[in-house]
Amino acid sequence: MNKNLLMITQKTIFMAFSFCFLLASAASYGLPFNVAPKAGTQLPTTVIAGGITTAYYTVSNNTQAQRNSNYAKYLPPNVSQVTSGGTYADTCGATFNLAGAGQAGNSCTLQLTVSGAVNGSDPDPHNHLFVCFPGGTTCAGTNFPLNVTQTRASFAYVIVPSQSKVLYCPVNSNGSLGTCNDTTGSGWTTPVGIAINPAGTFAYVANSTTTVFSCPINGNGTFGTCKSVGSGFTNILALAINPAGTLIYVSNTTGTNPISVCTINGDGSLSSCQIAGSLVSPNSGMAISLGGYAFITDEANSVVNSCLILGDGTFGACGPAGGSGFSAPNAIALNPAGTYAYITNIFTRTISTCKVTNGTLSLCSTISGTAGPRGIAINKTNTFAYATNFDNAAIDFCTIDNSTGLLSSCAITQALDATPSGIAVS
């Protein structure tokens, strides 16, 4: 037989086998087992990098006879079976016996530990769950395959200028922060601002002189080797990254208080830095909206300005954004949808919440309960706001009402041993 024809024939046979194998898993009748999510549980859809999550299936004997020494022959990549000490008393072992259908003991709970991404549409049948009789030739899959995406863990990054440190604090499932530790990043003398790219893979730290550092973020929240990037900066006060993660804005306090804009490259470096625009007073804080506006706080004049962003990233018209109740506004953050702005006020020790419409602010209200808020950041799920507490050397967190954008229940979530300033959340 022709060698090429033989290879095609073998490939065709394998594909046919794979198709039949998957087809068998899709039909529930005539199969030795029924494999379905355990009642009262839900299959996981995400897992945090470096963490684990759990899936529970009920495996039931579909035949009338007692079946002994059954086992899970195939599991998806990044999935392992818990065979002892499981959550439920009837956890399936490495091998397990099942009574006949309709009898007591005809099922057990298959407990699976998921440590990474799982492709529920993987064309390779060996990368799906299959439970088999002894010998492994009579098997059944499930109509409910695991389909799990891996996400990065969330961390709050906090600037502590007096210690020349950037701290990282793990974000717990209830929104509170765990113990903060040094990121081990270096190069700066007095860090004053920080911004995280949308993917959570790079942190940008501004030195108070003329330098911006790009630091790769490891899966555990620490920084890799930080490098000086970009050019043309002078007496930096704040950083902001656009929602697309393609541009970074750097506020400078010299002369006409220019704001630089630089392109963010795939390796975290910056290029093509130019002046985006200038404002009358030093720019304490910045945030970039989905609508294409830069919101910039003017602490000296107690206003928030907005600038239209042009196609090349530079500014068009700039002017007061409106809103009211600001008192030496320091930092500003926008919710992920870009519909609300949160501004810290130094003099009144409050946080303002304002409705955002294009480049304007309106319907502003303030909340107290935080002592000297400086930096502010919103998490990606728009459930919590985090503010650095200057007076108490701590970090506060407040609950966000998604329907109104308002903050409530502000309280200290983590005490520090020095006064913090800027903050960002990955």
RAZI-V879343 format. One record per pair of residues at least 6 apart in sequence whose C-alpha atoms are under 6 Angstrom apart, sorted by the first residue. I is the first residue (numbers start at 0). J is the second residue. D is the distance in whole Angstrom. If there is no record, write none. Layout:
# RAZI-V879343
i	j	d
I	J	D
I	J	D
This chain:
# RAZI-V879343
i	j	d
24	139	5
24	140	4
24	141	6
25	142	6
31	61	5
32	59	5
32	60	5
32	61	5
32	139	6
33	58	6
33	59	5
34	57	6
34	58	5
34	141	5
35	56	5
35	57	6
36	55	6
36	56	4
36	57	6
37	55	6
37	56	5
37	57	5
42	54	5
44	147	4
45	147	5
45	148	5
45	149	6
46	149	5
47	149	6
47	150	5
47	151	5
47	152	5
48	149	6
48	150	6
48	151	5
51	113	5
51	114	5
52	112	6
52	113	5
53	111	6
53	112	5
53	113	6
54	111	5
55	109	6
55	110	5
56	108	6
56	109	5
57	107	6
57	108	5
58	106	5
58	107	6
59	105	6
59	106	4
60	100	6
60	105	6
61	100	5
62	99	6
62	100	6
63	99	4
63	100	5
64	99	5
65	97	6
65	98	4
65	99	5
66	96	6
66	97	5
67	96	4
68	94	5
68	95	5
68	96	6
68	133	6
69	94	5
69	95	5
69	131	6
69	132	5
69	133	6
70	94	5
70	130	6
70	131	6
71	129	6
71	130	4
72	129	6
72	130	6
73	125	6
73	128	5
73	129	5
74	127	5
74	128	5
75	126	4
75	127	5
77	113	6
77	114	5
77	115	5
78	112	6
78	113	5
79	111	6
79	112	5
80	110	6
80	111	5
81	110	5
81	111	6
82	92	4
82	93	5
89	107	5
89	108	6
90	107	6
90	108	5
90	109	6
91	107	5
91	108	5
91	109	5
97	104	6
97	105	5
97	106	6
98	104	5
98	105	4
99	105	6
115	149	6
116	147	5
116	148	5
116	149	5
117	146	5
117	147	5
118	146	5
119	144	5
119	145	5
119	146	4
128	140	6
129	139	5
129	140	4
130	138	5
130	139	5
131	137	6
131	138	4
153	170	6
153	425	5
154	168	5
154	169	4
154	170	5
154	424	6
154	425	5
155	167	6
155	168	5
155	423	6
155	424	4
156	166	6
156	167	5
156	422	5
156	423	5
157	165	6
157	166	5
157	421	6
157	422	5
158	165	5
158	419	6
158	420	5
158	421	5
159	419	5
160	189	5
160	190	5
163	188	6
163	189	5
165	182	6
166	179	6
166	180	5
166	181	4
166	182	5
167	179	5
167	180	6
167	182	6
168	176	6
168	177	6
168	178	6
168	179	4
169	176	6
169	177	5
170	176	5
175	412	6
176	412	6
182	221	4
182	222	5
184	222	5
187	206	6
189	206	6
189	207	6
190	205	6
190	206	5
191	205	6
191	206	6
191	207	6
192	204	6
192	205	5
192	237	5
192	238	6
192	421	6
193	203	6
193	204	5
194	202	6
194	203	5
194	238	6
194	239	6
194	423	6
195	201	6
195	202	5
196	244	6
197	244	6
199	425	5
200	215	6
200	216	5
201	214	5
201	215	4
201	216	5
202	213	6
202	214	5
203	212	5
203	213	5
204	211	6
204	212	5
205	211	5
207	234	5
207	235	5
208	234	5
209	232	5
209	233	5
209	234	6
211	227	6
211	228	6
212	225	6
212	226	5
212	227	4
212	228	6
213	225	5
213	226	5
214	222	6
214	223	6
214	225	4
215	222	6
215	223	5
216	222	5
228	268	6
228	269	6
229	269	5
229	270	6
233	251	5
234	251	5
234	252	5
235	250	6
235	251	5
236	250	6
236	283	6
237	250	5
237	284	5
238	248	6
238	249	5
239	247	6
239	248	5
239	285	6
239	286	6
240	246	6
240	247	4
241	287	5
245	262	6
245	263	5
246	261	6
246	262	5
246	263	5
247	260	6
247	261	5
248	259	6
248	260	5
249	258	6
249	259	5
250	258	4
251	257	6
251	258	6
252	281	5
256	277	6
256	278	6
256	281	6
257	276	6
257	277	4
258	274	6
258	275	6
258	276	6
258	277	6
259	273	5
259	274	4
259	275	5
260	272	6
260	273	6
260	275	6
261	269	6
261	270	6
261	271	6
261	272	4
262	269	5
262	270	5
262	271	6
263	269	5
275	313	4
275	314	5
276	314	5
282	296	6
282	297	6
283	296	6
283	329	5
284	295	6
284	296	5
284	329	6
284	330	4
284	331	6
285	294	6
285	295	5
285	331	6
286	293	6
286	294	5
286	332	6
287	293	5
288	337	5
289	337	6
290	357	6
291	308	5
292	306	5
292	307	5
292	308	5
292	358	6
293	305	5
293	306	5
294	304	6
294	305	4
295	303	6
295	304	5
296	303	4
296	328	6
297	303	6
298	327	4
298	328	5
298	329	6
301	325	6
301	326	5
301	327	5
301	328	6
303	319	6
303	320	6
304	318	5
304	319	4
304	320	5
305	317	6
305	318	6
305	320	5
305	358	6
306	314	6
306	316	6
306	317	4
307	314	6
307	315	5
307	316	6
308	314	5
308	315	6
320	359	5
320	360	6
321	359	6
321	360	5
322	360	5
322	361	5
322	363	6
326	344	5
326	346	6
327	344	5
327	345	5
327	346	6
328	343	6
328	344	4
329	343	6
330	342	6
330	343	5
330	374	5
331	341	6
331	342	4
332	340	6
332	341	5
332	376	6
333	339	6
333	340	5
338	355	5
339	353	6
339	354	5
339	355	5
340	352	6
340	353	5
341	351	6
341	352	5
342	350	6
342	351	5
343	350	5
343	372	6
343	373	6
344	350	6
348	370	6
348	371	5
349	366	6
349	367	5
350	365	5
350	366	5
351	364	5
351	365	4
352	363	5
352	364	5
353	360	6
353	361	6
353	362	6
353	363	4
354	360	6
354	361	5
354	362	6
370	388	6
370	390	5
371	388	6
371	389	5
371	390	5
372	386	6
372	387	5
372	388	5
372	389	6
373	387	5
373	420	6
374	386	5
374	387	5
374	420	6
374	421	4
374	422	5
375	385	6
375	386	4
375	422	6
376	384	6
376	385	5
376	423	5
377	384	5
378	424	6
382	399	5
383	397	6
383	398	5
383	399	5
384	396	5
384	397	5
385	395	6
385	396	4
386	394	6
386	395	5
387	394	5
387	419	6
387	420	6
388	394	5
389	418	6
392	415	5
392	417	5
392	418	4
393	413	6
393	414	4
393	415	5
394	411	6
394	412	6
394	413	5
395	410	5
395	411	4
395	412	5
396	409	5
396	410	6
397	406	6
397	407	6
397	408	6
397	409	4
398	406	6
398	407	5
399	405	6
399	406	5
